Amino acid sequence: MHWQVYLLLGFCGFQLGGAASVYDSTGRLNLSASCPDAFCHVNDQLVAYSSTPALQLRELHLTNCSRQTVAWLVLNLTPGLRTLVVRNCASYHISKESLRPVANLTSLQLQRSSLGVLRDELFTTVPRLEILELGHNTIHTVHSAAFTGLAKLRFLGLQSNGIQEIPGKTFDPLTALWHLDLSGNQLTNLREDIFDKNVQLQTVLLNGNLLKSLLPGTVGSLPNLRLLDLGHAGELDNLMMSLSNIQSLILEDSKLSGLVISGSVIRLHAANNELNHIQLGNKSLVVEMDLRGNLLDGTAIAGLLRGMWNLERLDLSKNMIDSLPMHGDGPNEGPYSQELFLLPRLKYLNLAHNRVVRLPPDSPILSSHLKILDLSHNLMLTLEVERLTGLPDLESLFLEGNRLSSFDYQVFHQQHESLKELGLGMHDNPWRPGLYHKMYTYLNDRGVHLQGNTPPVSNSQVEVDWPPTEGQAEAQKLDRVGVSGIHPYWTLRDILAFVTLLVVLAILLMNLYNILEEEGCLRRLRRWRRSNVPGGGTTATRTSARRLNEQDSEV
């Protein structure tokens, strides 16, 4: 019987969360009896309500409204409402009169509706509002006095709309604002004084816009700013900013070529740009930098890192670094030119996908407190383990994708007993035959995890210990049949080189054939071959041969 009731309610087009629906004698929903608790969820807006108010209701959720507009009249029945959430309802507009019955409202969330314009003084009837979430709508126009009367508002979400411009002084009434989300819009510029009255702002999200520039003072007037997100924010090119002790600055994928920051930043995330020059003000507060996927070289890195005594994490992968900075590198002028080049707190360093050929003996970037070092996919031919002696705390080292053929793994492990992870690359480096198997066995037995492929189990002595040391005679006995000491496997580099040679050879042969054909050499060759075929000579030749045979027979 119960399932029949639930099915009937489903056909009626609504659903109440937390309680059964109750109707009056006229067939209207009694909201007070249907929502006896402080929370109520109405799924699919009803046609009509009874006039009995729900005085106990504090939080109301309206979702998936089937009518063209939300029945704002339901708010007349909820005078004590504090939180109103409206989602997936075709609401094209909202007026301040419709919100007047809920003057004590502190949180309003209107999302995934057809709301397009925020008109002047729209929220003046709800002055206690602290949270206003209007994200994921179709808002394209915001009037300059849209937020008048919201002096207590702390959270404002306008993300994922179609806003192209914000008039001046729009945010001036929001003096208590902490969090502002403008991400995913179509903003091309911001006025320099747009945040002058929002001194309490801690989070500003501008990612996913179409910004062409950002004036230096736009966020410079925010002394409490902790997070500024400008990732995927357009084509900012050369960016100059004035910041005051910001904790996190995100600039990923914004097509930056130059960055100048006056002030301080603790965490800088500027990956996947075209940066070749970075200048920071107070470097002593920098703790983390993610600069992967840029155009920085060794000289730019030396000037940038000098003075960063508190730096702990540094990602420089996919740049243009061919050599590690040394103590004397960097500019000779500037506020940090005379600073001692030290990175005493650096624990994570990623140099993968660069052009490093060798490790210098005493580069300051190789901090003594390093725990994770990634040197994979560089151009190193050799790696002297003595260069890593100054890293006693090293726990993870990655060397895949280089040109290493040998590695003194035993000495390296003895110097770094705290080693937990080692990336050598079974096929990413041209190791000597059998060396990788020996390194894997030795290190695996001592609790070191090797990244990459596990070597295949084999009983062949040539894979375990090659080449032998007992002399040439013993070496010939251990040669595989048909191999005779050739490298036991082909690397990807070898295969590509062989295929390239075959293609070049085929092109040369085709060109040679065309030249011989044009010069007539092939036609003369074919005639010569026909003339030398038995029985294939000319008529005169055959006649002469018969005469000689007749003379011989007469004699």
SENUDO-194265 format. One line per field, with one value per residue (C-alpha): residue number from 1; chain; x, y, z. Coordinates in steps of 0.05 Angstrom, whole numbers, plus 5000, padded with zeros to 4 digits. Example, Ala and Ser with C-alpha at 12.3 -4.5 7.8 and 13.67 -1.06 7.14 Angstrom:
<drendrens>
voke = (1  2)
kese = (A  A)
c1 = (5246  5273)
c2 = (4910  4979)
c3 = (5156  5143)
</drendrens>
This chain:
<drendrens>
voke = (1  2  3  4  5  6  7  8  9  10  11  12  13  14  15  16  17  18  19  20  21  22  23  24  25  26  27  28  29  30  31  32  33  34  35  36  37  38  39  40  41  42  43  44  45  46  47  48  49  50  51  52  53  54  55  56  57  58  59  60  61  62  63  64  65  66  67  68  69  70  71  72  73  74  75  76  77  78  79  80  81  82  83  84  85  86  87  88  89  90  91  92  93  94  95  96  97  98  99  100  101  102  103  104  105  106  107  108  109  110  111  112  113  114  115  116  117  118  119  120  121  122  123  124  125  126  127  128  129  130  131  132  133  134  135  136  137  138  139  140  141  142  143  144  145  146  147  148  149  150  151  152  153  154  155  156  157  158  159  160  161  162  163  164  165  166  167  168  169  170  171  172  173  174  175  176  177  178  179  180  181  182  183  184  185  186  187  188  189  190  191  192  193  194  195  196  197  198  199  200  201  202  203  204  205  206  207  208  209  210  211  212  213  214  215  216  217  218  219  220  221  222  223  224  225  226  227  228  229  230  231  232  233  234  235  236  237  238  239  240  241  242  243  244  245  246  247  248  249  250  251  252  253  254  255  256  257  258  259  260  261  262  263  264  265  266  267  268  269  270  271  272  273  274  275  276  277  278  279  280  281  282  283  284  285  286  287  288  289  290  291  292  293  294  295  296  297  298  299  300  301  302  303  304  305  306  307  308  309  310  311  312  313  314  315  316  317  318  319  320  321  322  323  324  325  326  327  328  329  330  331  332  333  334  335  336  337  338  339  340  341  342  343  344  345  346  347  348  349  350  351  352  353  354  355  356  357  358  359  360  361  362  363  364  365  366  367  368  369  370  371  372  373  374  375  376  377  378  379  380  381  382  383  384  385  386  387  388  389  390  391  392  393  394  395  396  397  398  399  400  401  402  403  404  405  406  407  408  409  410  411  412  413  414  415  416  417  418  419  420  421  422  423  424  425  426  427  428  429  430  431  432  433  434  435  436  437  438  439  440  441  442  443  444  445  446  447  448  449  450  451  452  453  454  455  456  457  458  459  460  461  462  463  464  465  466  467  468  469  470  471  472  473  474  475  476  477  478  479  480  481  482  483  484  485  486  487  488  489  490  491  492  493  494  495  496  497  498  499  500  501  502  503  504  505  506  507  508  509  510  511  512  513  514  515  516  517  518  519  520  521  522  523  524  525  526  527  528  529  530  531  532  533  534  535  536  537  538  539  540  541  542  543  544  545  546  547  548  549  550  551  552  553  554  555)
kese = (A  A  A  A  A  A  A  A  A  A  A  A  A  A  A  A  A  A  A  A  A  A  A  A  A  A  A  A  A  A  A  A  A  A  A  A  A  A  A  A  A  A  A  A  A  A  A  A  A  A  A  A  A  A  A  A  A  A  A  A  A  A  A  A  A  A  A  A  A  A  A  A  A  A  A  A  A  A  A  A  A  A  A  A  A  A  A  A  A  A  A  A  A  A  A  A  A  A  A  A  A  A  A  A  A  A  A  A  A  A  A  A  A  A  A  A  A  A  A  A  A  A  A  A  A  A  A  A  A  A  A  A  A  A  A  A  A  A  A  A  A  A  A  A  A  A  A  A  A  A  A  A  A  A  A  A  A  A  A  A  A  A  A  A  A  A  A  A  A  A  A  A  A  A  A  A  A  A  A  A  A  A  A  A  A  A  A  A  A  A  A  A  A  A  A  A  A  A  A  A  A  A  A  A  A  A  A  A  A  A  A  A  A  A  A  A  A  A  A  A  A  A  A  A  A  A  A  A  A  A  A  A  A  A  A  A  A  A  A  A  A  A  A  A  A  A  A  A  A  A  A  A  A  A  A  A  A  A  A  A  A  A  A  A  A  A  A  A  A  A  A  A  A  A  A  A  A  A  A  A  A  A  A  A  A  A  A  A  A  A  A  A  A  A  A  A  A  A  A  A  A  A  A  A  A  A  A  A  A  A  A  A  A  A  A  A  A  A  A  A  A  A  A  A  A  A  A  A  A  A  A  A  A  A  A  A  A  A  A  A  A  A  A  A  A  A  A  A  A  A  A  A  A  A  A  A  A  A  A  A  A  A  A  A  A  A  A  A  A  A  A  A  A  A  A  A  A  A  A  A  A  A  A  A  A  A  A  A  A  A  A  A  A  A  A  A  A  A  A  A  A  A  A  A  A  A  A  A  A  A  A  A  A  A  A  A  A  A  A  A  A  A  A  A  A  A  A  A  A  A  A  A  A  A  A  A  A  A  A  A  A  A  A  A  A  A  A  A  A  A  A  A  A  A  A  A  A  A  A  A  A  A  A  A  A  A  A  A  A  A  A  A  A  A  A  A  A  A  A  A  A  A  A  A  A  A  A  A  A  A  A  A  A  A  A  A  A  A  A  A  A  A  A  A  A  A  A  A  A  A  A  A  A  A  A  A  A  A  A  A  A  A  A  A  A  A  A  A  A  A  A  A  A  A  A  A  A  A  A  A  A  A  A  A  A  A  A  A  A  A  A  A  A  A  A)
c1 = (5000  5057  5089  5022  5021  5092  5075  5014  5056  5105  5049  5023  5090  5120  5160  5171  5234  5230  5154  5090  5047  4983  4925  4868  4795  4806  4863  4918  4982  4987  5060  5059  5035  5077  5141  5137  5212  5260  5283  5240  5256  5203  5220  5178  5139  5066  5008  4977  4988  4940  4943  4970  5041  5099  5126  5176  5209  5281  5310  5272  5298  5259  5286  5265  5206  5160  5126  5157  5171  5182  5120  5152  5085  5105  5153  5091  5082  5153  5165  5220  5260  5335  5360  5328  5356  5325  5356  5337  5277  5258  5260  5271  5270  5267  5241  5255  5180  5180  5235  5202  5165  5232  5268  5308  5339  5414  5428  5400  5422  5391  5426  5414  5356  5342  5359  5392  5394  5410  5373  5386  5368  5346  5364  5348  5290  5338  5391  5413  5437  5507  5511  5487  5501  5480  5527  5510  5454  5450  5466  5494  5480  5495  5470  5516  5469  5449  5480  5457  5437  5480  5528  5531  5544  5606  5600  5581  5581  5572  5610  5593  5548  5556  5578  5620  5628  5620  5605  5645  5626  5584  5617  5623  5564  5596  5643  5642  5654  5704  5694  5681  5674  5673  5702  5676  5648  5668  5703  5755  5778  5766  5767  5827  5783  5732  5753  5771  5716  5724  5783  5759  5764  5805  5788  5780  5768  5776  5796  5763  5751  5777  5820  5867  5902  5899  5920  5972  5926  5865  5880  5933  5881  5864  5908  5874  5875  5896  5877  5876  5860  5876  5884  5858  5840  5856  5919  5951  6021  6064  6031  6050  6016  6019  6004  6007  6027  5981  5982  5966  5970  5946  5966  5963  5950  5944  5996  6043  6111  6133  6113  6131  6102  6111  6100  6101  6070  6075  6053  6060  6027  6045  6049  6039  6054  6110  6148  6221  6225  6199  6212  6186  6189  6196  6226  6238  6165  6160  6148  6125  6132  6102  6135  6130  6117  6151  6212  6259  6333  6389  6405  6333  6328  6392  6365  6297  6318  6370  6341  6287  6311  6243  6229  6207  6177  6202  6176  6216  6198  6188  6230  6294  6345  6410  6453  6440  6454  6518  6536  6563  6505  6449  6446  6498  6448  6384  6361  6382  6446  6490  6449  6482  6452  6423  6361  6367  6294  6284  6256  6224  6257  6230  6276  6244  6239  6295  6363  6409  6472  6510  6504  6554  6592  6563  6501  6461  6397  6416  6398  6423  6352  6325  6280  6252  6294  6268  6320  6281  6279  6341  6405  6453  6503  6535  6518  6573  6543  6594  6554  6496  6535  6511  6439  6437  6361  6344  6285  6265  6307  6281  6329  6284  6290  6364  6424  6454  6488  6519  6504  6543  6481  6517  6557  6495  6453  6508  6509  6433  6407  6341  6326  6255  6242  6287  6266  6316  6274  6285  6277  6284  6360  6409  6435  6490  6463  6444  6457  6385  6370  6427  6406  6334  6354  6403  6358  6293  6326  6342  6271  6279  6220  6240  6194  6180  6179  6200  6255  6233  6255  6308  6358  6405  6473  6481  6426  6452  6526  6548  6602  6640  6708  6738  6766  6746  6739  6688  6652  6644  6613  6561  6542  6472  6463  6463  6476  6552  6553  6506  6462  6407  6349  6333  6313  6260  6315  6348  6284  6269  6340  6335  6268  6295  6354  6308  6265  6326  6354  6288  6286  6358  6343  6282  6322  6377  6327  6297  6366  6385  6319  6326  6398  6378  6425  6370  6349  6421  6428  6365  6391  6458  6425  6382  6443  6478  6419  6431  6388  6372  6423  6409  6395  6464  6497  6457  6474  6548  6544  6512  6566  6621  6587  6582  6656  6675  6634  6667  6735)
c2 = (5000  5048  5042  5061  5125  5143  5130  5175  5230  5223  5231  5292  5326  5342  5312  5336  5320  5298  5293  5270  5321  5346  5379  5422  5414  5454  5409  5460  5439  5456  5477  5483  5411  5383  5415  5409  5416  5473  5443  5427  5407  5414  5380  5407  5470  5461  5498  5526  5530  5538  5603  5570  5598  5552  5592  5539  5534  5562  5530  5518  5484  5491  5449  5427  5474  5454  5522  5578  5620  5606  5618  5671  5677  5616  5664  5697  5633  5630  5694  5660  5635  5642  5602  5598  5553  5554  5509  5488  5534  5577  5643  5700  5756  5770  5833  5864  5860  5785  5781  5829  5774  5742  5803  5760  5719  5708  5661  5663  5614  5620  5575  5545  5592  5640  5702  5752  5821  5845  5911  5969  5959  5888  5863  5922  5884  5831  5873  5816  5774  5745  5694  5709  5653  5670  5625  5583  5628  5671  5738  5786  5854  5879  5949  5994  5995  5922  5906  5968  5953  5890  5916  5849  5807  5763  5714  5734  5683  5706  5650  5617  5672  5717  5782  5824  5888  5910  5984  6027  6027  5964  5931  5993  5975  5907  5932  5865  5821  5764  5721  5743  5693  5722  5662  5634  5700  5743  5801  5836  5888  5913  5984  6000  6025  5968  5939  6003  5995  5920  5920  5856  5814  5751  5711  5738  5688  5715  5652  5633  5703  5741  5793  5832  5868  5880  5948  5945  5977  5934  5887  5930  5961  5894  5886  5821  5785  5713  5680  5710  5664  5690  5622  5615  5689  5710  5740  5780  5781  5827  5831  5881  5873  5905  5855  5855  5789  5745  5671  5641  5672  5629  5649  5584  5584  5660  5669  5710  5728  5773  5779  5835  5833  5890  5863  5791  5724  5659  5609  5625  5579  5604  5539  5533  5604  5635  5667  5686  5739  5741  5794  5789  5840  5808  5740  5718  5698  5653  5580  5547  5562  5522  5548  5487  5495  5563  5591  5602  5588  5580  5655  5675  5621  5645  5716  5693  5645  5690  5711  5657  5629  5598  5564  5492  5469  5488  5459  5480  5423  5435  5498  5516  5502  5473  5484  5492  5561  5571  5619  5674  5672  5723  5798  5843  5897  5898  5891  5818  5821  5819  5766  5699  5647  5596  5553  5521  5497  5469  5398  5387  5403  5383  5394  5343  5356  5406  5406  5391  5355  5348  5365  5417  5399  5453  5485  5521  5495  5426  5441  5395  5385  5359  5299  5293  5308  5297  5298  5255  5269  5311  5301  5272  5222  5208  5220  5220  5198  5241  5302  5277  5266  5332  5308  5263  5268  5247  5199  5200  5208  5203  5193  5165  5190  5209  5179  5142  5076  5066  5084  5068  5046  5011  5072  5116  5072  5071  5147  5153  5101  5138  5127  5101  5111  5111  5120  5092  5074  5004  5026  5101  5099  5058  5017  4967  4897  4865  4928  4945  4875  4878  4947  4924  4863  4899  4958  4918  4873  4934  4962  5014  5019  5026  5065  5035  4965  4904  4866  4798  4737  4699  4643  4667  4687  4739  4781  4774  4788  4815  4823  4768  4780  4710  4727  4728  4652  4651  4711  4674  4615  4660  4694  4679  4642  4692  4752  4751  4803  4854  4894  4845  4894  4955  5020  5064  5111  5054  5034  5105  5114  5049  5067  5135  5103  5057  5115  5156  5096  5085  5158  5155  5093  5125  5187  5144  5105  5170  5197  5133  5133  5205  5195  5133  5087  5038  5033  5019  4968  4931  4930  4903  4848  4828  4826  4777  4730  4664  4665  4737  4768  4807  4776  4794  4760  4696  4697  4703  4646  4600  4616  4598  4533  4516  4531  4487  4429  4434  4431)
c3 = (5000  5016  4948  4917  4958  4938  4865  4870  4900  4843  4791  4827  4810  4877  4933  5004  5041  5114  5122  5088  5051  5085  5048  5071  5050  4985  4962  4977  5010  5083  5087  5163  5173  5115  5141  5217  5227  5215  5148  5088  5016  4962  4897  4839  4856  4875  4845  4908  4983  5041  5080  5143  5156  5173  5232  5252  5183  5181  5117  5053  4989  4923  4866  4796  4790  4734  4727  4686  4748  4821  4863  4907  4944  4985  5023  5054  5093  5121  5162  5203  5144  5149  5088  5020  4965  4895  4842  4772  4769  4709  4746  4698  4749  4823  4857  4924  4941  4933  4987  5035  5075  5093  5119  5168  5112  5120  5062  4991  4938  4869  4819  4750  4734  4677  4718  4671  4704  4774  4781  4828  4902  4889  4958  5002  5035  5062  5097  5142  5083  5094  5038  4967  4916  4845  4806  4745  4719  4656  4688  4635  4667  4737  4754  4795  4856  4854  4922  4959  5031  5039  5091  5126  5064  5071  5012  4941  4884  4813  4778  4712  4685  4624  4658  4611  4652  4724  4733  4781  4855  4846  4906  4949  4994  5011  5065  5103  5042  5052  4990  4918  4861  4791  4756  4690  4663  4603  4638  4595  4645  4716  4741  4785  4842  4838  4906  4943  4995  5004  5052  5086  5022  5032  4969  4898  4842  4771  4736  4670  4644  4583  4617  4572  4629  4704  4730  4787  4838  4825  4882  4916  4962  4995  5056  5079  5012  5020  4954  4884  4826  4756  4723  4652  4657  4586  4555  4610  4577  4622  4690  4745  4812  4880  4935  5010  5040  4998  5014  4946  4877  4819  4748  4710  4635  4628  4572  4615  4589  4647  4720  4768  4838  4887  4957  4980  4961  4999  4946  4872  4820  4750  4710  4634  4613  4572  4629  4618  4671  4742  4794  4865  4920  4989  4972  5043  5052  4991  5011  4946  4872  4814  4750  4706  4632  4621  4585  4644  4636  4686  4689  4703  4757  4792  4797  4820  4875  4909  4976  4982  5048  5067  5000  5011  4944  4875  4809  4748  4702  4627  4622  4584  4639  4612  4674  4748  4779  4817  4873  4828  4778  4774  4764  4795  4811  4851  4923  4927  4886  4949  4985  4998  4951  4999  4999  5068  5073  5003  5007  4939  4872  4804  4744  4697  4622  4618  4583  4642  4618  4683  4757  4782  4846  4892  4863  4917  4887  4912  4984  5038  5063  4996  5003  4933  4870  4800  4744  4695  4620  4615  4575  4626  4600  4667  4740  4791  4856  4892  4868  4910  4974  5002  5003  5064  5073  5002  5000  4926  4863  4792  4733  4678  4606  4607  4570  4629  4615  4684  4756  4819  4856  4913  4934  4924  4971  5023  5022  5026  5074  5080  5006  4995  4920  4859  4787  4738  4677  4651  4578  4586  4595  4552  4611  4600  4589  4655  4697  4709  4733  4783  4807  4815  4854  4899  4916  4921  4973  5014  5014  4959  4912  4839  4794  4725  4697  4735  4698  4671  4710  4670  4683  4630  4657  4603  4635  4706  4696  4629  4604  4642  4670  4660  4591  4519  4514  4571  4540  4474  4510  4542  4476  4454  4389  4331  4377  4389  4442  4411  4458  4481  4470  4427  4459  4429  4406  4368  4333  4312  4285  4245  4215  4196  4160  4121  4098  4076  4039  4002  3981  3955  3915  3883  3864  3834  3793  3765  3746  3710  3673  3650  3626  3585  3624  3639  3565  3544  3599  3576  3504  3526  3566  3505  3461  3508  3516  3476  3414  3424  3374  3309  3240  3214  3272  3260  3185  3199  3247  3195  3144  3192  3207  3132  3120  3178  3151  3080  3110)
</drendrens>
